[in-house]
Amino acid sequence: MSERVERGGLKVDAALAELLEADVLAPLGRDIGAFWAGFGDLLHRFSPRNLALLDKRDALQAKIDRWHGERRGQPHDARAYRRFLEDIGYLVPEPEPFEIGTRDVDREIATLAGPQLVVPALNARFVLNAANARWGSVYDAYYGTDALEAPPAAGPGYDPQRGAAVIAAARAFLDVALPLDDVSWSEIEGPEGLPLCDPDQYIGRTARGLMFCNNGLHIEVVFDPEHPVGRGDAAGIADVRLEAALTTIVDLEDSIAAVDAEDKVAAYRNWLGVLRGDLEASFDKGDQPMTRRLADDVAVTCPDGSELTLPGRSVLFIRNVGHLMTNPAILMPGNGEIPEGILDAVVTGAIGALDVEGHTQRANSACGSIYIVKPKMHGPEECAFTNDLFDAVEDLLGLPRHTMKVGVMDEERRTSANLAACIHAVKDRVVFINTGFLDRTGDEIHTSMRAGPMVRKGAMKNAAWLDAYEKRNVAIGLACGLSGKAQIGKGMWAAPDRMRAMMAEKGAHPLAGANTAWVPSPTAAVLHALHYHAVDVFEAQQGIGPAPALDALLTLPLAEGANWREAEIAEELDNNCQGLLGYVVRWVDQGIGCSKVPDINDVSLMEDRATLRISSQHLANWLLHGVASQEQVMDSLKRMAAKVDAQNAGDPAYRPMAGRESSHPAFLAARDLVFRGLEQPNGYTEPLLHRWRKRVKDGSAAL
């Protein structure tokens, strides 16, 4: 057990107390005793409300389970179902038409459109990479991925044939984004006298070339005839660099495994370092030691001789955890763990105050705002709780009202069904809504668990509710006045090695009126940025029609009349079990919350707790309704354990599961997630993952 100190009637992890007192409160000039006393008072006021909201989730779910159970075997009555949801308060009345009143929002969030990265807070190197992904090379993105039709590079050296294809693709992009009068970018001979069709697109000169702008996003064409690439180029162009990840979410939630004070303090230190501007990460690349730091801003000399400074880094959000979990970093009287979401709000708010009050090397927010993403909220009451909590944290820290902005993840069924009311509950601090379709699918399965067997997981992408969900998120956001004030976002592209497919599919997001969408890497951010050059999102928003009817959103994805063959059932079980084990074994054994996990076909996918929630709940649903037996699922788990072992054979830290199923903590955790899936609150995986990870860390679950 970590050392604790007494602060304001609380038992606080000593490392957390030192971090807050020495590195946050002292630079802010805050009274330390008053802070801890205020923190204790805040906990006494908000912890009971937090618990009551969780109790209401359970009570609503129990009523829904009972309603479906009483009608088992009968055709689903959609009209009666909606009336029932209204009667129990699951559906609330729509608010009168309104527009959000959020102010002091950075332009990257309010008036620009571009990719958004999500990065685990526990990995300093990744955090720096993501923060620096504001700018990226089109040449590198094309050359190093499958985005082009041209074959991949042959061998370790430079491939001239692929290089030529990359240059041709970049020139084609410039012809569309920055068209020249009667000439192609492939025909110019240098940087002088470029005949732009729209001269206003030219911004000025940089140390490396020329800066342009299209759809609000900057494009730097690097001219360097001495560069190996520029030397062989008729115009001397060595690279094309794009403004890519305008915003980044540093994640304390689904993409990390943080189960105790040690983990939380490590994550908070990275958030502190990246905001303060002094975060560094040292590592070896090949045989060369390297140190990564935050990128500098970009200086531009304008045509009139004036100087313009463009930001060199993403505007950073911090994603707090939801309302469900507690954490032992602070204990209240009686040794009760405090709600982790309250802990995050206070600590990340305090660290954010360093930025808005000017105690950092570089400002994150030019408008004096702290940007916090709040996930997994169920309905407007929980959004109102977050709004009140942020009010209280602002008062505790002496911050002006609504300094702490909130991004609402529209990823739970009760939130998407009451989205306008949820936005209204945070209407003066909301800065984004985003569809989290993975968690939303997990909640869809759990909420309607007893209605019947669900369609196969792959078929869920074509479900009526999902189409309505994605369209309603944009339409309702626009109706509530988010355009020009906040982001309306779309979810993650989960296959980081399949960039050609991403380019073909993710262009639909800006066309749908979303001014941001999640990408899994800085390279993917550069490629997805091309979509925002092709589409003026704010113009596209003008053509978005009214939201689909709520009844479409409430359509249950039931496999009515399905008559699956045994081979199809086995295929579905194997797919779910392999994905579940492949993720859980890294989470429980190594504390890795998000990584590229090979799927059953050995295609690397970005997995996090949201994908795990789907797999475990889908298996639990099929078990409940007799589509598969416990014996079939256990057989699949054991066979897939051997497959996952083989996929991780090159990892020296990996501990094989096959043959150790009765004692391996990761296998036992995966088994619990399936066979105890019905009893997990809203189907969340955190309670079981935390339990098993803690046992690994303290040695009580060692093999």
C-alpha positions in Angstrom: 0.0 0.0 0.0 1.3 3.4 -0.9 2.2 6.0 1.8 -0.6 8.3 2.7 -0.8 11.8 4.3 -3.7 13.5 6.1 -5.1 16.4 4.2 -8.4 18.2 5.2 -9.8 15.0 6.8 -8.8 12.9 3.7 -6.2 10.2 3.4 -4.3 11.2 0.3 -1.6 9.2 -1.6 1.6 11.0 -0.7 2.8 11.2 -4.3 -0.5 12.8 -5.4 -0.4 15.3 -2.6 3.2 16.3 -3.5 2.3 16.6 -7.2 -0.7 18.9 -6.4 1.0 21.0 -3.7 4.4 21.5 -5.2 3.8 21.5 -8.9 0.3 22.9 -9.2 -1.0 24.8 -6.2 2.3 26.5 -5.3 2.8 28.0 -8.8 -0.9 29.0 -8.8 -0.4 30.8 -5.5 -3.3 28.9 -3.9 -3.7 28.3 -0.2 -3.0 24.6 0.2 -5.0 24.1 3.4 -8.0 25.9 1.9 -7.7 23.7 -1.2 -7.8 20.4 0.8 -10.6 21.6 3.0 -12.6 22.7 0.0 -11.8 19.4 -1.8 -13.1 17.5 1.2 -16.3 19.6 1.3 -16.8 19.0 -2.5 -16.5 15.3 -2.0 -19.1 15.2 0.8 -21.5 17.1 -1.4 -21.0 15.3 -4.7 -20.2 11.7 -3.8 -23.7 10.9 -2.6 -25.1 12.4 -5.8 -22.7 10.4 -7.9 -23.8 7.2 -6.1 -27.5 8.0 -6.5 -27.0 8.4 -10.3 -25.4 5.0 -10.5 -28.3 3.6 -8.5 -30.8 5.1 -10.9 -28.9 3.5 -13.8 -29.4 0.1 -12.1 -33.0 0.8 -11.3 -33.9 1.7 -14.9 -32.0 -1.3 -16.2 -33.9 -3.6 -13.9 -37.2 -2.2 -15.1 -36.2 -2.7 -18.7 -35.0 -6.2 -18.0 -38.3 -7.0 -16.3 -40.4 -5.5 -19.2 -38.6 -7.6 -21.8 -38.7 -10.7 -19.6 -42.4 -10.5 -19.2 -42.8 -10.4 -23.0 -40.3 -13.1 -23.9 -41.5 -15.0 -26.9 -43.8 -12.2 -28.1 -43.2 -9.9 -31.1 -41.6 -6.7 -30.0 -44.1 -3.9 -29.7 -42.2 -0.7 -30.6 -45.1 1.7 -29.6 -45.6 0.1 -26.2 -41.9 0.0 -25.7 -41.6 3.7 -26.2 -44.5 4.5 -23.9 -42.9 2.3 -21.3 -39.5 4.2 -21.6 -41.4 7.5 -21.1 -43.3 6.2 -18.1 -40.2 5.1 -16.2 -38.3 8.3 -17.0 -35.8 6.8 -19.4 -37.0 9.2 -22.0 -37.5 12.8 -20.9 -39.4 15.6 -22.6 -37.5 17.5 -25.2 -36.4 21.0 -24.1 -37.8 24.0 -25.9 -35.6 25.1 -28.9 -32.4 26.7 -27.7 -28.8 27.5 -28.7 -25.8 26.9 -26.6 -24.2 29.9 -25.0 -20.6 28.7 -24.8 -18.0 31.5 -25.1 -14.2 31.8 -25.2 -13.7 28.8 -27.4 -10.5 28.4 -29.5 -10.9 28.5 -33.2 -9.6 25.0 -33.6 -12.7 23.8 -31.9 -15.3 26.4 -32.9 -14.6 27.6 -36.5 -12.1 25.1 -38.0 -12.6 21.6 -39.2 -10.0 18.8 -39.1 -8.9 15.5 -37.5 -8.7 14.8 -33.8 -6.3 12.4 -32.2 -6.9 10.4 -29.0 -3.8 9.3 -27.1 -3.2 7.4 -23.9 -2.1 9.7 -21.1 0.3 7.1 -19.6 2.6 7.1 -22.6 4.7 10.3 -22.7 6.2 9.6 -26.1 2.7 9.1 -27.6 1.4 12.2 -25.9 4.2 14.3 -27.5 3.7 12.7 -30.9 0.0 13.5 -30.8 0.5 17.1 -29.5 3.0 17.6 -32.3 0.7 16.1 -34.9 -0.7 19.6 -35.7 1.7 19.4 -38.7 2.6 16.4 -40.7 4.2 15.4 -44.0 2.0 14.3 -47.0 5.1 12.7 -48.5 5.8 10.6 -45.4 2.1 9.7 -45.0 1.8 8.5 -48.6 5.2 6.8 -48.8 4.9 4.8 -45.5 1.3 3.5 -45.9 -1.0 1.7 -48.3 -2.9 4.9 -49.1 -1.7 4.9 -52.7 -2.4 2.3 -55.3 1.3 2.2 -56.0 3.1 -0.9 -54.5 4.9 -0.4 -51.2 8.5 0.5 -51.1 10.9 -2.4 -52.1 13.6 -2.9 -49.5 14.9 -0.6 -46.7 16.4 2.2 -49.0 14.6 4.9 -50.9 12.4 3.5 -53.7 12.4 6.0 -56.5 9.4 4.5 -58.2 7.3 4.8 -55.1 8.7 8.2 -54.5 7.5 9.4 -57.9 4.0 8.1 -57.1 4.0 10.0 -53.8 5.1 13.2 -55.5 2.5 12.8 -58.2 -0.2 12.3 -55.6 0.9 15.3 -53.6 0.9 17.5 -56.8 -2.6 16.3 -57.6 -3.7 17.3 -54.1 -2.2 20.8 -54.6 -4.0 21.1 -57.9 -7.3 20.7 -56.2 -6.6 22.5 -52.9 -4.5 25.4 -54.3 -5.4 25.5 -58.1 -3.1 27.5 -60.4 -4.3 29.5 -63.4 -3.8 27.4 -66.6 -0.9 25.3 -65.1 -0.5 22.3 -62.9 1.7 22.1 -59.8 3.5 19.3 -61.6 4.7 21.8 -64.3 6.0 24.7 -62.2 9.8 25.2 -62.0 10.1 27.0 -58.6 8.5 29.0 -55.9 8.4 32.3 -57.6 5.4 33.8 -59.4 2.9 31.1 -58.7 -0.3 32.0 -60.5 -2.9 31.1 -57.8 -6.5 31.2 -59.0 -7.3 32.6 -55.6 -4.4 34.9 -54.5 -5.9 35.2 -51.1 -4.8 31.6 -50.4 -1.2 32.7 -50.2 -0.2 33.5 -46.6 3.5 34.1 -46.8 7.0 32.7 -46.6 8.4 30.3 -44.0 12.0 29.3 -43.3 11.4 26.3 -45.5 9.1 27.4 -48.2 5.7 29.0 -48.9 2.5 28.9 -46.7 -1.0 28.7 -48.1 -4.5 28.2 -46.7 -7.5 26.3 -47.9 -10.8 25.8 -46.0 -9.1 27.3 -43.0 -6.3 24.7 -42.9 -2.7 25.7 -43.7 -0.5 24.0 -46.3 3.3 24.5 -46.3 5.1 23.7 -49.6 8.7 23.1 -48.7 11.2 24.2 -51.4 14.7 22.8 -50.9 16.7 22.0 -54.0 19.5 20.6 -51.7 17.2 18.0 -50.1 17.5 14.5 -51.5 13.9 14.6 -52.7 14.0 18.3 -53.7 17.2 17.8 -55.6 15.5 15.5 -58.1 12.4 17.6 -58.4 12.0 20.1 -61.3 10.5 22.7 -58.9 12.8 21.8 -56.0 9.8 20.8 -53.8 11.1 18.6 -50.9 7.8 18.1 -49.1 4.2 19.2 -48.6 3.2 19.7 -45.0 -0.3 20.0 -43.7 -2.0 21.3 -40.7 -3.5 18.1 -39.5 -4.6 17.2 -36.0 -6.1 20.5 -34.9 -7.1 19.0 -31.6 -5.9 16.0 -29.5 -7.6 14.2 -26.6 -5.2 13.1 -23.9 -7.0 10.2 -22.4 -7.4 9.1 -18.8 -10.2 6.7 -19.7 -10.6 3.8 -22.2 -7.1 3.8 -23.7 -5.2 3.4 -20.4 -5.1 0.9 -17.6 -5.1 3.0 -14.4 -6.3 1.2 -11.3 -4.5 2.9 -8.4 -2.8 6.0 -7.2 0.5 5.1 -8.8 -1.1 4.9 -12.2 -3.2 8.0 -11.8 -0.2 10.1 -10.6 1.9 8.9 -13.6 -1.0 10.0 -16.0 -1.4 13.3 -14.2 2.3 14.0 -14.5 2.2 13.6 -18.3 -0.8 15.9 -18.5 1.0 18.4 -16.3 4.2 18.2 -18.4 2.5 18.6 -21.8 0.5 21.6 -20.6 3.5 23.1 -18.8 5.5 22.6 -22.0 8.5 20.7 -20.4 7.4 17.1 -21.1 10.1 15.0 -22.7 10.5 11.4 -23.7 13.8 9.7 -24.4 14.1 6.5 -26.4 16.2 4.6 -28.8 15.3 4.6 -32.5 17.5 2.0 -34.1 20.9 2.5 -32.5 20.4 6.3 -32.0 19.2 7.8 -28.7 16.5 10.4 -29.2 14.6 12.8 -27.0 11.2 14.0 -28.1 9.9 17.5 -27.0 7.0 19.7 -28.0 7.3 21.3 -31.4 7.8 25.1 -31.8 5.3 27.4 -33.5 5.6 28.1 -37.2 6.8 31.6 -38.2 5.4 33.2 -41.4 6.5 36.4 -43.1 3.4 37.9 -44.8 3.5 39.7 -48.2 3.3 43.0 -46.4 6.3 42.2 -44.3 4.4 41.6 -41.1 5.1 38.4 -39.0 2.5 35.8 -38.4 2.8 32.9 -35.9 0.9 29.7 -36.5 0.5 27.2 -33.7 2.9 24.2 -33.9 0.8 22.0 -31.6 -2.7 20.6 -31.3 -5.1 22.2 -28.9 -5.4 19.6 -26.1 -8.4 18.2 -24.4 -8.1 15.9 -21.3 -10.6 13.0 -21.2 -11.7 12.3 -17.6 -13.2 9.0 -16.5 -17.0 8.5 -16.2 -19.1 8.4 -13.1 -18.8 4.6 -12.4 -15.5 3.8 -10.9 -13.8 4.8 -7.6 -10.1 5.1 -7.0 -7.9 4.6 -3.9 -5.7 7.6 -4.5 -7.8 9.5 -1.9 -9.8 7.9 0.9 -12.7 9.6 2.7 -13.4 9.1 6.4 -14.1 5.4 6.8 -11.5 4.5 4.2 -14.0 4.8 1.3 -12.5 5.3 -2.1 -13.6 8.5 -3.8 -15.4 8.6 -7.2 -12.7 8.7 -9.8 -14.5 11.2 -12.0 -14.5 13.7 -9.2 -10.8 13.1 -8.6 -10.1 13.7 -12.3 -12.3 16.9 -12.4 -10.4 18.5 -9.5 -6.9 17.4 -10.5 -7.1 18.1 -14.3 -8.9 21.3 -13.6 -6.2 22.4 -11.3 -3.5 21.5 -13.8 -5.5 23.3 -16.5 -5.5 26.4 -14.3 -1.7 26.6 -14.8 -2.4 27.1 -18.5 -5.2 29.7 -18.3 -3.3 31.7 -15.7 -0.1 31.9 -17.7 2.2 29.5 -15.8 3.2 27.5 -18.8 5.9 27.8 -21.5 3.3 27.8 -24.3 -0.4 28.4 -24.0 -2.7 25.5 -24.9 -5.8 27.7 -25.0 -5.6 31.1 -26.5 -9.0 31.8 -25.1 -8.4 30.9 -21.5 -10.4 27.7 -21.4 -9.8 24.2 -20.0 -11.1 21.5 -22.3 -12.4 18.3 -20.6 -14.1 15.4 -22.3 -16.6 13.6 -20.2 -17.5 10.1 -21.3 -20.2 7.5 -20.5 -22.8 9.8 -19.1 -26.4 8.4 -19.1 -28.9 11.1 -19.8 -29.4 14.7 -18.9 -29.3 14.2 -15.1 -25.8 13.0 -15.3 -24.8 15.8 -17.6 -26.3 18.3 -15.1 -24.3 16.6 -12.4 -21.1 17.2 -14.4 -22.1 20.8 -15.0 -22.6 21.3 -11.2 -19.4 19.5 -10.4 -17.4 21.8 -12.8 -19.1 24.8 -11.2 -17.8 23.5 -7.8 -14.3 22.8 -9.1 -14.1 26.3 -10.6 -15.2 27.8 -7.2 -12.6 25.6 -5.4 -9.8 26.8 -7.7 -11.0 30.4 -8.0 -11.6 30.2 -11.7 -14.2 32.2 -13.6 -17.5 30.4 -14.3 -17.4 28.2 -17.4 -13.6 28.2 -17.7 -13.9 24.4 -17.6 -15.5 23.4 -20.9 -17.0 20.0 -21.5 -17.1 17.6 -24.4 -20.1 15.3 -24.2 -19.5 11.8 -25.5 -22.8 10.7 -27.0 -22.0 7.0 -26.4 -24.7 5.7 -24.1 -28.2 4.9 -25.2 -30.0 7.1 -22.7 -27.8 10.0 -23.8 -28.4 9.6 -27.5 -32.2 9.2 -26.9 -32.2 12.4 -24.9 -29.4 14.3 -26.7 -31.0 17.7 -26.9 -31.8 17.6 -23.1 -28.2 16.5 -22.4 -26.8 19.4 -24.4 -29.2 21.8 -22.6 -27.8 20.6 -19.2 -24.3 21.8 -20.2 -25.4 24.5 -22.7 -23.0 27.2 -21.4 -19.9 25.1 -21.3 -20.3 22.4 -24.0 -17.6 22.4 -26.7 -18.2 19.1 -28.4 -20.5 16.2 -28.9 -19.0 13.1 -30.4 -20.5 9.7 -31.4 -18.7 6.9 -29.6 -20.3 4.1 -31.7 -18.3 1.3 -30.0 -19.5 2.0 -26.5 -22.9 2.9 -27.9 -23.1 -0.6 -29.4 -22.1 -2.2 -26.1 -24.8 -0.2 -24.3 -27.3 -1.1 -27.0 -26.7 -4.8 -26.4 -26.8 -4.6 -22.6 -29.9 -2.3 -22.4 -31.9 -4.7 -24.5 -30.1 -7.9 -23.3 -33.3 -9.7 -22.4 -35.3 -8.7 -25.5 -33.8 -11.6 -27.5 -30.6 -12.6 -29.3 -28.8 -9.9 -31.1 -27.7 -9.9 -34.7 -24.1 -10.9 -35.4 -21.5 -8.3 -34.4 -20.6 -7.4 -38.0 -24.2 -6.9 -38.9 -24.6 -4.3 -36.2 -23.0 -1.8 -38.5 -26.0 -1.9 -40.8 -28.6 -1.7 -38.0 -31.3 0.9 -38.2 -30.6 2.4 -34.8 -26.9 3.0 -35.7 -27.8 5.0 -38.9 -30.3 7.0 -36.9 -27.8 7.6 -34.1 -25.0 9.0 -36.4 -27.4 11.3 -38.2 -29.3 12.5 -35.1 -26.0 13.4 -33.4 -25.2 15.9 -36.2 -28.7 17.2 -36.8 -29.4 17.8 -33.1 -26.1 19.4 -32.6 -26.7 21.8 -35.4 -30.2 22.6 -34.1 -28.7 23.4 -30.7 -26.4 25.9 -32.3 -23.1 24.1 -32.1 -21.9 25.2 -35.5 -19.3 27.9 -35.1 -19.1 27.4 -31.3 -18.3 23.7 -30.8 -17.3 20.5 -32.4 -19.6 17.9 -33.8 -17.5 14.7 -34.0 -17.4 11.2 -35.4 -15.7 8.2 -34.1 -12.4 6.3 -34.5 -11.0 4.6 -37.5 -9.8 1.5 -35.8 -7.4 0.0 -38.4 -4.2 2.1 -38.4 -2.5 0.0 -41.1 -5.4 0.2 -43.6 -5.1 3.8 -44.7 -6.3 3.3 -48.2 -9.6 2.0 -46.8 -9.7 4.9 -44.4 -9.3 7.3 -47.3 -12.2 5.7 -49.1 -14.6 5.6 -46.2 -13.8 8.4 -43.7 -14.4 11.1 -46.3 -18.1 10.6 -45.5 -17.6 12.3 -42.1 -17.1 15.9 -43.3 -19.8 15.4 -45.9 -22.1 14.4 -43.0 -21.5 17.8 -41.3 -19.0 16.6 -38.7 -16.2 19.1 -38.2 -13.9 16.6 -36.6 -13.4 12.8 -36.5 -11.1 10.6 -34.6 -7.9 9.1 -36.1 -5.5 6.5 -34.6 -2.1 8.1 -35.4 -0.4 11.3 -36.6 0.0 9.7 -40.1 -3.7 9.0 -40.2 -4.4 12.6 -39.2 -2.4 13.9 -42.2 -4.3 11.7 -44.6 -7.7 12.4 -43.1 -6.9 16.2 -43.3 -7.1 15.8 -47.1 -10.8 15.2 -46.6 -11.3 18.6 -45.0 -9.5 20.2 -47.9 -11.9 18.6 -50.3 -15.1 19.5 -48.3 -16.1 22.8 -46.7 -17.7 21.3 -43.6 -19.5 24.4 -42.6 -21.0 24.7 -46.0 -22.0 21.0 -45.9 -23.8 21.7 -42.5 -26.2 24.0 -44.3 -27.6 21.1 -46.2 -28.2 18.8 -43.2 -31.9 18.0 -42.7 -33.9 17.3 -39.6 -32.9 14.5 -37.2 -34.3 11.1 -37.9 -37.2 10.1 -35.7 -36.6 8.8 -32.2 -38.4 5.6 -33.0 -35.6 4.7 -35.5 -33.0 5.1 -32.8 -35.0 2.8 -30.5 -35.2 0.0 -33.1 -33.8 -3.1 -31.4 -31.0 -5.0 -33.3 -32.7 -8.3 -32.7 -31.9 -11.4 -34.8 -35.6 -12.1 -35.4 -36.0 -15.3 -37.5 -32.3 -16.0 -37.7 -31.4 -19.6 -38.2 -27.6 -19.7 -38.0 -25.6 -22.7 -39.0 -23.3 -24.3 -36.4 -20.3 -23.0 -38.4 -21.7 -19.4 -38.3 -22.2 -19.6 -34.5 -18.7 -21.0 -34.0 -17.2 -18.3 -36.3 -18.9 -15.6 -34.2 -17.8 -17.1 -30.9 -14.2 -17.4 -32.1 -14.2 -13.8 -33.4 -15.5 -12.4 -30.1 -13.3 -14.7 -27.9 -10.1 -13.9 -29.8 -10.6 -10.2 -29.7 -11.6 -10.3 -26.1 -8.5 -12.3 -25.1 -6.1 -10.4 -27.3 -7.1 -7.2 -25.5 -7.5 -8.4 -21.9 -4.2 -10.2 -21.8 -2.3 -7.0 -22.4 -4.6 -4.9 -20.1 -4.4 -7.3 -17.1 -0.8 -8.6 -17.4 1.0 -5.5 -18.7 -1.2 -2.6 -18.0 -1.6 -1.6 -21.6 -5.0 0.0 -22.2 -4.9 0.6 -25.9 -2.7 -0.9 -28.6 -2.7 -2.5 -32.0 -4.2 -6.0 -31.4 -4.3 -8.5 -34.2 -7.8 -9.7 -34.9 -8.7 -13.3 -35.8 -7.5 -12.7 -39.3 -4.2 -11.2 -38.1 -5.2 -7.6 -39.1 -4.0 -5.1 -36.5 -6.9 -3.1 -35.0 -6.8 -0.4 -32.3 -8.6 -2.0 -29.3 -9.8 -0.4 -26.1 -12.4 -1.1 -23.5 -15.2 -0.1 -25.8 -14.5 -2.9 -28.2 -14.1 -5.3 -25.3 -17.6 -4.2 -24.0 -19.1 -5.2 -27.3 -17.5 -8.6 -27.5 -18.2 -9.6 -23.9 -21.8 -8.4 -24.0 -22.5 -10.1 -27.3 -21.3 -13.4 -25.9 -23.3 -12.9 -22.8 -26.4 -12.2 -24.9 -26.0 -15.3 -27.0 -25.5 -17.4 -23.9 -28.6 -16.0 -22.2 -30.8 -16.9 -25.2 -29.3 -20.3 -25.9 -27.7 -19.5 -29.2 -24.5 -20.9 -27.7 -23.8 -23.0 -24.7 -21.3 -22.5 -21.9 -19.3 -25.4 -23.2 -19.1 -23.9 -26.7 -17.9 -20.6 -25.3 -15.3 -22.2 -23.0 -14.0 -24.3 -25.9 -13.7 -21.2 -28.1 -11.9 -19.3 -25.3 -9.4 -22.1 -24.9 -8.7 -22.4 -28.6 -8.4 -18.7 -29.0 -6.0 -18.4 -26.1 -3.6 -20.6 -28.1 -4.1 -18.3 -31.1 -3.5 -15.2 -29.1 -0.4 -16.8 -27.6 1.0 -17.4 -31.1 0.2 -13.8 -32.1 2.2 -12.5 -29.2 5.1 -15.0 -29.4 7.6 -12.2 -30.2 6.8 -10.2 -27.0 9.3 -11.1 -24.2 6.9 -9.7 -21.6 4.0 -11.9 -22.7 2.8 -14.8 -20.5 1.1 -17.5 -22.5 -2.4 -18.5 -21.5 -2.9 -21.9 -23.2 -2.5 -24.7 -20.7 -2.8 -22.3 -17.8 -6.5 -21.4 -18.2 -7.3 -22.3 -14.5 -4.7 -19.9 -13.1 -3.8 -17.3 -15.7 -5.3 -13.9 -14.5 -6.0 -12.6 -18.0 -7.8 -15.7 -19.0 -9.8 -15.7 -15.8 -10.7 -12.0 -16.3 -11.9 -12.8 -19.9 -14.0 -15.7 -18.6 -15.6 -13.5 -16.0 -16.4 -10.8 -18.5 -18.4 -13.3 -20.5 -20.0 -15.5 -17.8 -20.7 -12.6 -15.4 -21.5 -10.2 -18.2 -25.2 -9.9 -17.3 -24.4 -8.5 -13.8 -21.9 -5.9 -14.9 -23.3 -2.4 -14.5 -24.5 -1.4 -18.0 -22.1 -4.0 -19.4 -19.0 -2.1 -18.5 -15.7 -4.0 -18.3 -13.9 -1.7 -15.8 -14.9 -3.4 -12.5 -13.6 -6.8 -13.5 -10.6 -5.5 -15.3 -9.6 -3.3 -12.4 -10.1 -6.2 -10.0 -7.8 -8.6 -11.9 -5.2 -5.9 -12.8 -4.9 -5.0 -9.1 -4.3 -8.7 -8.2 -1.5 -8.9 -10.8 0.1 -5.7 -9.5 0.0 -6.8 -5.9 1.1 -10.3 -6.7 -2.0 -12.1 -5.5 -2.8 -13.4 -9.0 0.7 -14.4 -10.1 1.1 -17.5 -12.2 
